[in-house]
């Protein structure tokens, strides 16, 4: 991914409807990557794996718990397509413990 492509993707995520999803707020934090932050303290980090094209690395941090890592395959670097892979991770609350959002839409 070139710097121009990355910047265009970051700009797309700062646009509606991706910049704020319910109580989740999007941020781009170099060099960490893309993150959605929730007021509860939960964070969902995601970044395309530049060494393995087609792999989206997603890391979920819940307050007081170890970071959980997931990988999802993608075929397009469009914000719509990447957000569709990240959206299932944007859940908070009871009943989510031990839940694996991969494959959920």
Phi and psi restraints in degrees (range 20) as a CNS / XPLOR table:
assign (resid 1 and name C) (resid 2 and name N)
       (resid 2 and name CA) (resid 2 and name C) 1.0 -79.3 20.0 2
assign (resid 2 and name N) (resid 2 and name CA)
       (resid 2 and name C) (resid 3 and name N) 1.0 165.0 20.0 2
assign (resid 2 and name C) (resid 3 and name N)
       (resid 3 and name CA) (resid 3 and name C) 1.0 -59.7 20.0 2
assign (resid 3 and name N) (resid 3 and name CA)
       (resid 3 and name C) (resid 4 and name N) 1.0 -39.8 20.0 2
assign (resid 3 and name C) (resid 4 and name N)
       (resid 4 and name CA) (resid 4 and name C) 1.0 -63.4 20.0 2
assign (resid 4 and name N) (resid 4 and name CA)
       (resid 4 and name C) (resid 5 and name N) 1.0 -44.0 20.0 2
assign (resid 4 and name C) (resid 5 and name N)
       (resid 5 and name CA) (resid 5 and name C) 1.0 -63.9 20.0 2
assign (resid 5 and name N) (resid 5 and name CA)
       (resid 5 and name C) (resid 6 and name N) 1.0 -42.8 20.0 2
assign (resid 5 and name C) (resid 6 and name N)
       (resid 6 and name CA) (resid 6 and name C) 1.0 -62.1 20.0 2
assign (resid 6 and name N) (resid 6 and name CA)
       (resid 6 and name C) (resid 7 and name N) 1.0 -45.3 20.0 2
assign (resid 6 and name C) (resid 7 and name N)
       (resid 7 and name CA) (resid 7 and name C) 1.0 -61.8 20.0 2
assign (resid 7 and name N) (resid 7 and name CA)
       (resid 7 and name C) (resid 8 and name N) 1.0 -39.8 20.0 2
assign (resid 7 and name C) (resid 8 and name N)
       (resid 8 and name CA) (resid 8 and name C) 1.0 -65.1 20.0 2
assign (resid 8 and name N) (resid 8 and name CA)
       (resid 8 and name C) (resid 9 and name N) 1.0 -38.7 20.0 2
assign (resid 8 and name C) (resid 9 and name N)
       (resid 9 and name CA) (resid 9 and name C) 1.0 -67.3 20.0 2
assign (resid 9 and name N) (resid 9 and name CA)
       (resid 9 and name C) (resid 10 and name N) 1.0 -43.5 20.0 2
assign (resid 9 and name C) (resid 10 and name N)
       (resid 10 and name CA) (resid 10 and name C) 1.0 -59.9 20.0 2
assign (resid 10 and name N) (resid 10 and name CA)
       (resid 10 and name C) (resid 11 and name N) 1.0 -46.5 20.0 2
assign (resid 10 and name C) (resid 11 and name N)
       (resid 11 and name CA) (resid 11 and name C) 1.0 -59.3 20.0 2
assign (resid 11 and name N) (resid 11 and name CA)
       (resid 11 and name C) (resid 12 and name N) 1.0 -40.1 20.0 2
assign (resid 11 and name C) (resid 12 and name N)
       (resid 12 and name CA) (resid 12 and name C) 1.0 -62.9 20.0 2
assign (resid 12 and name N) (resid 12 and name CA)
       (resid 12 and name C) (resid 13 and name N) 1.0 -39.2 20.0 2
assign (resid 12 and name C) (resid 13 and name N)
       (resid 13 and name CA) (resid 13 and name C) 1.0 -71.8 20.0 2
assign (resid 13 and name N) (resid 13 and name CA)
       (resid 13 and name C) (resid 14 and name N) 1.0 -23.0 20.0 2
assign (resid 13 and name C) (resid 14 and name N)
       (resid 14 and name CA) (resid 14 and name C) 1.0 -80.6 20.0 2
assign (resid 14 and name N) (resid 14 and name CA)
       (resid 14 and name C) (resid 15 and name N) 1.0 -8.3 20.0 2
assign (resid 14 and name C) (resid 15 and name N)
       (resid 15 and name CA) (resid 15 and name C) 1.0 -87.6 20.0 2
assign (resid 15 and name N) (resid 15 and name CA)
       (resid 15 and name C) (resid 16 and name N) 1.0 164.2 20.0 2
assign (resid 15 and name C) (resid 16 and name N)
       (resid 16 and name CA) (resid 16 and name C) 1.0 -72.6 20.0 2
assign (resid 16 and name N) (resid 16 and name CA)
       (resid 16 and name C) (resid 17 and name N) 1.0 146.5 20.0 2
assign (resid 16 and name C) (resid 17 and name N)
       (resid 17 and name CA) (resid 17 and name C) 1.0 -94.4 20.0 2
assign (resid 17 and name N) (resid 17 and name CA)
       (resid 17 and name C) (resid 18 and name N) 1.0 11.0 20.0 2
assign (resid 17 and name C) (resid 18 and name N)
       (resid 18 and name CA) (resid 18 and name C) 1.0 -89.5 20.0 2
assign (resid 18 and name N) (resid 18 and name CA)
       (resid 18 and name C) (resid 19 and name N) 1.0 -23.6 20.0 2
assign (resid 18 and name C) (resid 19 and name N)
       (resid 19 and name CA) (resid 19 and name C) 1.0 -66.6 20.0 2
assign (resid 19 and name N) (resid 19 and name CA)
       (resid 19 and name C) (resid 20 and name N) 1.0 -31.4 20.0 2
assign (resid 19 and name C) (resid 20 and name N)
       (resid 20 and name CA) (resid 20 and name C) 1.0 -142.4 20.0 2
assign (resid 20 and name N) (resid 20 and name CA)
       (resid 20 and name C) (resid 21 and name N) 1.0 119.2 20.0 2
assign (resid 20 and name C) (resid 21 and name N)
       (resid 21 and name CA) (resid 21 and name C) 1.0 -119.7 20.0 2
assign (resid 21 and name N) (resid 21 and name CA)
       (resid 21 and name C) (resid 22 and name N) 1.0 103.5 20.0 2
assign (resid 21 and name C) (resid 22 and name N)
       (resid 22 and name CA) (resid 22 and name C) 1.0 54.3 20.0 2
assign (resid 22 and name N) (resid 22 and name CA)
       (resid 22 and name C) (resid 23 and name N) 1.0 -116.7 20.0 2
assign (resid 22 and name C) (resid 23 and name N)
       (resid 23 and name CA) (resid 23 and name C) 1.0 -95.7 20.0 2
assign (resid 23 and name N) (resid 23 and name CA)
       (resid 23 and name C) (resid 24 and name N) 1.0 0.2 20.0 2
assign (resid 23 and name C) (resid 24 and name N)
       (resid 24 and name CA) (resid 24 and name C) 1.0 -81.2 20.0 2
assign (resid 24 and name N) (resid 24 and name CA)
       (resid 24 and name C) (resid 25 and name N) 1.0 136.9 20.0 2
assign (resid 24 and name C) (resid 25 and name N)
       (resid 25 and name CA) (resid 25 and name C) 1.0 -121.1 20.0 2
assign (resid 25 and name N) (resid 25 and name CA)
       (resid 25 and name C) (resid 26 and name N) 1.0 132.4 20.0 2
assign (resid 25 and name C) (resid 26 and name N)
       (resid 26 and name CA) (resid 26 and name C) 1.0 -83.8 20.0 2
assign (resid 26 and name N) (resid 26 and name CA)
       (resid 26 and name C) (resid 27 and name N) 1.0 143.3 20.0 2
assign (resid 26 and name C) (resid 27 and name N)
       (resid 27 and name CA) (resid 27 and name C) 1.0 -143.7 20.0 2
assign (resid 27 and name N) (resid 27 and name CA)
       (resid 27 and name C) (resid 28 and name N) 1.0 149.8 20.0 2
assign (resid 27 and name C) (resid 28 and name N)
       (resid 28 and name CA) (resid 28 and name C) 1.0 -111.0 20.0 2
assign (resid 28 and name N) (resid 28 and name CA)
       (resid 28 and name C) (resid 29 and name N) 1.0 123.7 20.0 2
assign (resid 28 and name C) (resid 29 and name N)
       (resid 29 and name CA) (resid 29 and name C) 1.0 -124.8 20.0 2
assign (resid 29 and name N) (resid 29 and name CA)
       (resid 29 and name C) (resid 30 and name N) 1.0 98.9 20.0 2
assign (resid 29 and name C) (resid 30 and name N)
       (resid 30 and name CA) (resid 30 and name C) 1.0 -70.5 20.0 2
assign (resid 30 and name N) (resid 30 and name CA)
       (resid 30 and name C) (resid 31 and name N) 1.0 143.0 20.0 2
assign (resid 30 and name C) (resid 31 and name N)
       (resid 31 and name CA) (resid 31 and name C) 1.0 -91.2 20.0 2
assign (resid 31 and name N) (resid 31 and name CA)
       (resid 31 and name C) (resid 32 and name N) 1.0 5.4 20.0 2
assign (resid 31 and name C) (resid 32 and name N)
       (resid 32 and name CA) (resid 32 and name C) 1.0 -60.7 20.0 2
assign (resid 32 and name N) (resid 32 and name CA)
       (resid 32 and name C) (resid 33 and name N) 1.0 -47.6 20.0 2
assign (resid 32 and name C) (resid 33 and name N)
       (resid 33 and name CA) (resid 33 and name C) 1.0 123.5 20.0 2
assign (resid 33 and name N) (resid 33 and name CA)
       (resid 33 and name C) (resid 34 and name N) 1.0 -146.4 20.0 2
assign (resid 33 and name C) (resid 34 and name N)
       (resid 34 and name CA) (resid 34 and name C) 1.0 -89.8 20.0 2
assign (resid 34 and name N) (resid 34 and name CA)
       (resid 34 and name C) (resid 35 and name N) 1.0 144.1 20.0 2
assign (resid 34 and name C) (resid 35 and name N)
       (resid 35 and name CA) (resid 35 and name C) 1.0 -150.6 20.0 2
assign (resid 35 and name N) (resid 35 and name CA)
       (resid 35 and name C) (resid 36 and name N) 1.0 141.6 20.0 2
assign (resid 35 and name C) (resid 36 and name N)
       (resid 36 and name CA) (resid 36 and name C) 1.0 -107.4 20.0 2
assign (resid 36 and name N) (resid 36 and name CA)
       (resid 36 and name C) (resid 37 and name N) 1.0 131.2 20.0 2
assign (resid 36 and name C) (resid 37 and name N)
       (resid 37 and name CA) (resid 37 and name C) 1.0 -114.3 20.0 2
assign (resid 37 and name N) (resid 37 and name CA)
       (resid 37 and name C) (resid 38 and name N) 1.0 139.6 20.0 2
assign (resid 37 and name C) (resid 38 and name N)
       (resid 38 and name CA) (resid 38 and name C) 1.0 -115.1 20.0 2
assign (resid 38 and name N) (resid 38 and name CA)
       (resid 38 and name C) (resid 39 and name N) 1.0 146.2 20.0 2
assign (resid 38 and name C) (resid 39 and name N)
       (resid 39 and name CA) (resid 39 and name C) 1.0 -58.6 20.0 2
assign (resid 39 and name N) (resid 39 and name CA)
       (resid 39 and name C) (resid 40 and name N) 1.0 -20.8 20.0 2
assign (resid 39 and name C) (resid 40 and name N)
       (resid 40 and name CA) (resid 40 and name C) 1.0 -71.3 20.0 2
assign (resid 40 and name N) (resid 40 and name CA)
       (resid 40 and name C) (resid 41 and name N) 1.0 -12.4 20.0 2
assign (resid 40 and name C) (resid 41 and name N)
       (resid 41 and name CA) (resid 41 and name C) 1.0 102.3 20.0 2
assign (resid 41 and name N) (resid 41 and name CA)
       (resid 41 and name C) (resid 42 and name N) 1.0 -4.8 20.0 2
assign (resid 41 and name C) (resid 42 and name N)
       (resid 42 and name CA) (resid 42 and name C) 1.0 -76.7 20.0 2
assign (resid 42 and name N) (resid 42 and name CA)
       (resid 42 and name C) (resid 43 and name N) 1.0 141.3 20.0 2
assign (resid 42 and name C) (resid 43 and name N)
       (resid 43 and name CA) (resid 43 and name C) 1.0 -129.5 20.0 2
assign (resid 43 and name N) (resid 43 and name CA)
       (resid 43 and name C) (resid 44 and name N) 1.0 142.4 20.0 2
assign (resid 43 and name C) (resid 44 and name N)
       (resid 44 and name CA) (resid 44 and name C) 1.0 -122.4 20.0 2
assign (resid 44 and name N) (resid 44 and name CA)
       (resid 44 and name C) (resid 45 and name N) 1.0 107.1 20.0 2
assign (resid 44 and name C) (resid 45 and name N)
       (resid 45 and name CA) (resid 45 and name C) 1.0 -93.2 20.0 2
assign (resid 45 and name N) (resid 45 and name CA)
       (resid 45 and name C) (resid 46 and name N) 1.0 142.5 20.0 2
assign (resid 45 and name C) (resid 46 and name N)
       (resid 46 and name CA) (resid 46 and name C) 1.0 -151.6 20.0 2
assign (resid 46 and name N) (resid 46 and name CA)
       (resid 46 and name C) (resid 47 and name N) 1.0 145.1 20.0 2
assign (resid 46 and name C) (resid 47 and name N)
       (resid 47 and name CA) (resid 47 and name C) 1.0 -157.0 20.0 2
assign (resid 47 and name N) (resid 47 and name CA)
       (resid 47 and name C) (resid 48 and name N) 1.0 140.0 20.0 2
assign (resid 47 and name C) (resid 48 and name N)
       (resid 48 and name CA) (resid 48 and name C) 1.0 -63.8 20.0 2
assign (resid 48 and name N) (resid 48 and name CA)
       (resid 48 and name C) (resid 49 and name N) 1.0 140.0 20.0 2
assign (resid 48 and name C) (resid 49 and name N)
       (resid 49 and name CA) (resid 49 and name C) 1.0 -80.9 20.0 2
assign (resid 49 and name N) (resid 49 and name CA)
       (resid 49 and name C) (resid 50 and name N) 1.0 109.0 20.0 2
assign (resid 49 and name C) (resid 50 and name N)
       (resid 50 and name CA) (resid 50 and name C) 1.0 -72.3 20.0 2
assign (resid 50 and name N) (resid 50 and name CA)
       (resid 50 and name C) (resid 51 and name N) 1.0 -19.0 20.0 2
assign (resid 50 and name C) (resid 51 and name N)
       (resid 51 and name CA) (resid 51 and name C) 1.0 -87.2 20.0 2
assign (resid 51 and name N) (resid 51 and name CA)
       (resid 51 and name C) (resid 52 and name N) 1.0 -26.0 20.0 2
assign (resid 51 and name C) (resid 52 and name N)
       (resid 52 and name CA) (resid 52 and name C) 1.0 -123.8 20.0 2
assign (resid 52 and name N) (resid 52 and name CA)
       (resid 52 and name C) (resid 53 and name N) 1.0 84.2 20.0 2
assign (resid 52 and name C) (resid 53 and name N)
       (resid 53 and name CA) (resid 53 and name C) 1.0 -54.4 20.0 2
assign (resid 53 and name N) (resid 53 and name CA)
       (resid 53 and name C) (resid 54 and name N) 1.0 137.9 20.0 2
assign (resid 53 and name C) (resid 54 and name N)
       (resid 54 and name CA) (resid 54 and name C) 1.0 98.7 20.0 2
assign (resid 54 and name N) (resid 54 and name CA)
       (resid 54 and name C) (resid 55 and name N) 1.0 -2.1 20.0 2
assign (resid 54 and name C) (resid 55 and name N)
       (resid 55 and name CA) (resid 55 and name C) 1.0 -114.4 20.0 2
assign (resid 55 and name N) (resid 55 and name CA)
       (resid 55 and name C) (resid 56 and name N) 1.0 124.1 20.0 2
assign (resid 55 and name C) (resid 56 and name N)
       (resid 56 and name CA) (resid 56 and name C) 1.0 -102.5 20.0 2
assign (resid 56 and name N) (resid 56 and name CA)
       (resid 56 and name C) (resid 57 and name N) 1.0 120.4 20.0 2
assign (resid 56 and name C) (resid 57 and name N)
       (resid 57 and name CA) (resid 57 and name C) 1.0 -92.1 20.0 2
assign (resid 57 and name N) (resid 57 and name CA)
       (resid 57 and name C) (resid 58 and name N) 1.0 125.3 20.0 2
assign (resid 57 and name C) (resid 58 and name N)
       (resid 58 and name CA) (resid 58 and name C) 1.0 -122.1 20.0 2
assign (resid 58 and name N) (resid 58 and name CA)
       (resid 58 and name C) (resid 59 and name N) 1.0 128.6 20.0 2
assign (resid 58 and name C) (resid 59 and name N)
       (resid 59 and name CA) (resid 59 and name C) 1.0 -125.8 20.0 2
assign (resid 59 and name N) (resid 59 and name CA)
       (resid 59 and name C) (resid 60 and name N) 1.0 132.0 20.0 2
assign (resid 59 and name C) (resid 60 and name N)
       (resid 60 and name CA) (resid 60 and name C) 1.0 -114.5 20.0 2
assign (resid 60 and name N) (resid 60 and name CA)
       (resid 60 and name C) (resid 61 and name N) 1.0 127.8 20.0 2
assign (resid 60 and name C) (resid 61 and name N)
       (resid 61 and name CA) (resid 61 and name C) 1.0 -119.8 20.0 2
assign (resid 61 and name N) (resid 61 and name CA)
       (resid 61 and name C) (resid 62 and name N) 1.0 121.0 20.0 2
assign (resid 61 and name C) (resid 62 and name N)
       (resid 62 and name CA) (resid 62 and name C) 1.0 -102.3 20.0 2
assign (resid 62 and name N) (resid 62 and name CA)
       (resid 62 and name C) (resid 63 and name N) 1.0 144.7 20.0 2
assign (resid 62 and name C) (resid 63 and name N)
       (resid 63 and name CA) (resid 63 and name C) 1.0 -55.3 20.0 2
assign (resid 63 and name N) (resid 63 and name CA)
       (resid 63 and name C) (resid 64 and name N) 1.0 129.0 20.0 2
assign (resid 63 and name C) (resid 64 and name N)
       (resid 64 and name CA) (resid 64 and name C) 1.0 77.9 20.0 2
assign (resid 64 and name N) (resid 64 and name CA)
       (resid 64 and name C) (resid 65 and name N) 1.0 6.6 20.0 2
assign (resid 64 and name C) (resid 65 and name N)
       (resid 65 and name CA) (resid 65 and name C) 1.0 -123.4 20.0 2
assign (resid 65 and name N) (resid 65 and name CA)
       (resid 65 and name C) (resid 66 and name N) 1.0 160.5 20.0 2
assign (resid 65 and name C) (resid 66 and name N)
       (resid 66 and name CA) (resid 66 and name C) 1.0 -70.5 20.0 2
assign (resid 66 and name N) (resid 66 and name CA)
       (resid 66 and name C) (resid 67 and name N) 1.0 150.2 20.0 2
assign (resid 66 and name C) (resid 67 and name N)
       (resid 67 and name CA) (resid 67 and name C) 1.0 -63.7 20.0 2
assign (resid 67 and name N) (resid 67 and name CA)
       (resid 67 and name C) (resid 68 and name N) 1.0 133.1 20.0 2
assign (resid 67 and name C) (resid 68 and name N)
       (resid 68 and name CA) (resid 68 and name C) 1.0 -109.1 20.0 2
assign (resid 68 and name N) (resid 68 and name CA)
       (resid 68 and name C) (resid 69 and name N) 1.0 133.6 20.0 2
assign (resid 68 and name C) (resid 69 and name N)
       (resid 69 and name CA) (resid 69 and name C) 1.0 -111.8 20.0 2
assign (resid 69 and name N) (resid 69 and name CA)
       (resid 69 and name C) (resid 70 and name N) 1.0 143.0 20.0 2
assign (resid 69 and name C) (resid 70 and name N)
       (resid 70 and name CA) (resid 70 and name C) 1.0 -137.1 20.0 2
assign (resid 70 and name N) (resid 70 and name CA)
       (resid 70 and name C) (resid 71 and name N) 1.0 160.3 20.0 2
assign (resid 70 and name C) (resid 71 and name N)
       (resid 71 and name CA) (resid 71 and name C) 1.0 -129.9 20.0 2
assign (resid 71 and name N) (resid 71 and name CA)
       (resid 71 and name C) (resid 72 and name N) 1.0 142.2 20.0 2
assign (resid 71 and name C) (resid 72 and name N)
       (resid 72 and name CA) (resid 72 and name C) 1.0 -133.3 20.0 2
assign (resid 72 and name N) (resid 72 and name CA)
       (resid 72 and name C) (resid 73 and name N) 1.0 142.5 20.0 2
assign (resid 72 and name C) (resid 73 and name N)
       (resid 73 and name CA) (resid 73 and name C) 1.0 -87.7 20.0 2
assign (resid 73 and name N) (resid 73 and name CA)
       (resid 73 and name C) (resid 74 and name N) 1.0 139.4 20.0 2
assign (resid 73 and name C) (resid 74 and name N)
       (resid 74 and name CA) (resid 74 and name C) 1.0 -135.4 20.0 2
assign (resid 74 and name N) (resid 74 and name CA)
       (resid 74 and name C) (resid 75 and name N) 1.0 157.4 20.0 2
assign (resid 74 and name C) (resid 75 and name N)
       (resid 75 and name CA) (resid 75 and name C) 1.0 -118.2 20.0 2
assign (resid 75 and name N) (resid 75 and name CA)
       (resid 75 and name C) (resid 76 and name N) 1.0 -8.8 20.0 2
assign (resid 75 and name C) (resid 76 and name N)
       (resid 76 and name CA) (resid 76 and name C) 1.0 -137.3 20.0 2
assign (resid 76 and name N) (resid 76 and name CA)
       (resid 76 and name C) (resid 77 and name N) 1.0 141.6 20.0 2
assign (resid 76 and name C) (resid 77 and name N)
       (resid 77 and name CA) (resid 77 and name C) 1.0 -93.3 20.0 2
assign (resid 77 and name N) (resid 77 and name CA)
       (resid 77 and name C) (resid 78 and name N) 1.0 16.8 20.0 2
assign (resid 77 and name C) (resid 78 and name N)
       (resid 78 and name CA) (resid 78 and name C) 1.0 -73.0 20.0 2
assign (resid 78 and name N) (resid 78 and name CA)
       (resid 78 and name C) (resid 79 and name N) 1.0 144.5 20.0 2
assign (resid 78 and name C) (resid 79 and name N)
       (resid 79 and name CA) (resid 79 and name C) 1.0 -56.5 20.0 2
assign (resid 79 and name N) (resid 79 and name CA)
       (resid 79 and name C) (resid 80 and name N) 1.0 -40.1 20.0 2
assign (resid 79 and name C) (resid 80 and name N)
       (resid 80 and name CA) (resid 80 and name C) 1.0 -56.9 20.0 2
assign (resid 80 and name N) (resid 80 and name CA)
       (resid 80 and name C) (resid 81 and name N) 1.0 -46.7 20.0 2
assign (resid 80 and name C) (resid 81 and name N)
       (resid 81 and name CA) (resid 81 and name C) 1.0 -70.7 20.0 2
assign (resid 81 and name N) (resid 81 and name CA)
       (resid 81 and name C) (resid 82 and name N) 1.0 -41.5 20.0 2
assign (resid 81 and name C) (resid 82 and name N)
       (resid 82 and name CA) (resid 82 and name C) 1.0 -67.9 20.0 2
assign (resid 82 and name N) (resid 82 and name CA)
       (resid 82 and name C) (resid 83 and name N) 1.0 -40.0 20.0 2
assign (resid 82 and name C) (resid 83 and name N)
       (resid 83 and name CA) (resid 83 and name C) 1.0 -63.3 20.0 2
assign (resid 83 and name N) (resid 83 and name CA)
       (resid 83 and name C) (resid 84 and name N) 1.0 -36.2 20.0 2
assign (resid 83 and name C) (resid 84 and name N)
       (resid 84 and name CA) (resid 84 and name C) 1.0 -60.4 20.0 2
assign (resid 84 and name N) (resid 84 and name CA)
       (resid 84 and name C) (resid 85 and name N) 1.0 -31.2 20.0 2
assign (resid 84 and name C) (resid 85 and name N)
       (resid 85 and name CA) (resid 85 and name C) 1.0 -79.3 20.0 2
assign (resid 85 and name N) (resid 85 and name CA)
       (resid 85 and name C) (resid 86 and name N) 1.0 -31.6 20.0 2
assign (resid 85 and name C) (resid 86 and name N)
       (resid 86 and name CA) (resid 86 and name C) 1.0 -84.6 20.0 2
assign (resid 86 and name N) (resid 86 and name CA)
       (resid 86 and name C) (resid 87 and name N) 1.0 -33.8 20.0 2
assign (resid 86 and name C) (resid 87 and name N)
       (resid 87 and name CA) (resid 87 and name C) 1.0 -49.7 20.0 2
assign (resid 87 and name N) (resid 87 and name CA)
       (resid 87 and name C) (resid 88 and name N) 1.0 -43.7 20.0 2
assign (resid 87 and name C) (resid 88 and name N)
       (resid 88 and name CA) (resid 88 and name C) 1.0 -59.9 20.0 2
assign (resid 88 and name N) (resid 88 and name CA)
       (resid 88 and name C) (resid 89 and name N) 1.0 -20.4 20.0 2
assign (resid 88 and name C) (resid 89 and name N)
       (resid 89 and name CA) (resid 89 and name C) 1.0 -82.1 20.0 2
assign (resid 89 and name N) (resid 89 and name CA)
       (resid 89 and name C) (resid 90 and name N) 1.0 -11.0 20.0 2
assign (resid 89 and name C) (resid 90 and name N)
       (resid 90 and name CA) (resid 90 and name C) 1.0 -88.5 20.0 2
assign (resid 90 and name N) (resid 90 and name CA)
       (resid 90 and name C) (resid 91 and name N) 1.0 60.9 20.0 2
assign (resid 90 and name C) (resid 91 and name N)
       (resid 91 and name CA) (resid 91 and name C) 1.0 -127.3 20.0 2
assign (resid 91 and name N) (resid 91 and name CA)
       (resid 91 and name C) (resid 92 and name N) 1.0 144.4 20.0 2
assign (resid 91 and name C) (resid 92 and name N)
       (resid 92 and name CA) (resid 92 and name C) 1.0 -136.2 20.0 2
assign (resid 92 and name N) (resid 92 and name CA)
       (resid 92 and name C) (resid 93 and name N) 1.0 146.6 20.0 2
assign (resid 92 and name C) (resid 93 and name N)
       (resid 93 and name CA) (resid 93 and name C) 1.0 121.0 20.0 2
assign (resid 93 and name N) (resid 93 and name CA)
       (resid 93 and name C) (resid 94 and name N) 1.0 176.9 20.0 2
assign (resid 93 and name C) (resid 94 and name N)
       (resid 94 and name CA) (resid 94 and name C) 1.0 -61.8 20.0 2
assign (resid 94 and name N) (resid 94 and name CA)
       (resid 94 and name C) (resid 95 and name N) 1.0 151.9 20.0 2
assign (resid 94 and name C) (resid 95 and name N)
       (resid 95 and name CA) (resid 95 and name C) 1.0 86.8 20.0 2
assign (resid 95 and name N) (resid 95 and name CA)
       (resid 95 and name C) (resid 96 and name N) 1.0 -8.3 20.0 2
assign (resid 95 and name C) (resid 96 and name N)
       (resid 96 and name CA) (resid 96 and name C) 1.0 -92.9 20.0 2
assign (resid 96 and name N) (resid 96 and name CA)
       (resid 96 and name C) (resid 97 and name N) 1.0 -14.3 20.0 2
assign (resid 96 and name C) (resid 97 and name N)
       (resid 97 and name CA) (resid 97 and name C) 1.0 -59.1 20.0 2
assign (resid 97 and name N) (resid 97 and name CA)
       (resid 97 and name C) (resid 98 and name N) 1.0 129.0 20.0 2
assign (resid 97 and name C) (resid 98 and name N)
       (resid 98 and name CA) (resid 98 and name C) 1.0 75.2 20.0 2
assign (resid 98 and name N) (resid 98 and name CA)
       (resid 98 and name C) (resid 99 and name N) 1.0 1.6 20.0 2
assign (resid 98 and name C) (resid 99 and name N)
       (resid 99 and name CA) (resid 99 and name C) 1.0 -79.2 20.0 2
assign (resid 99 and name N) (resid 99 and name CA)
       (resid 99 and name C) (resid 100 and name N) 1.0 134.1 20.0 2
assign (resid 99 and name C) (resid 100 and name N)
       (resid 100 and name CA) (resid 100 and name C) 1.0 -107.5 20.0 2
assign (resid 100 and name N) (resid 100 and name CA)
       (resid 100 and name C) (resid 101 and name N) 1.0 107.3 20.0 2
assign (resid 100 and name C) (resid 101 and name N)
       (resid 101 and name CA) (resid 101 and name C) 1.0 -75.8 20.0 2
assign (resid 101 and name N) (resid 101 and name CA)
       (resid 101 and name C) (resid 102 and name N) 1.0 -6.8 20.0 2
assign (resid 101 and name C) (resid 102 and name N)
       (resid 102 and name CA) (resid 102 and name C) 1.0 -62.0 20.0 2
assign (resid 102 and name N) (resid 102 and name CA)
       (resid 102 and name C) (resid 103 and name N) 1.0 137.3 20.0 2
assign (resid 102 and name C) (resid 103 and name N)
       (resid 103 and name CA) (resid 103 and name C) 1.0 85.2 20.0 2
assign (resid 103 and name N) (resid 103 and name CA)
       (resid 103 and name C) (resid 104 and name N) 1.0 -5.9 20.0 2
assign (resid 103 and name C) (resid 104 and name N)
       (resid 104 and name CA) (resid 104 and name C) 1.0 -93.5 20.0 2
assign (resid 104 and name N) (resid 104 and name CA)
       (resid 104 and name C) (resid 105 and name N) 1.0 136.0 20.0 2
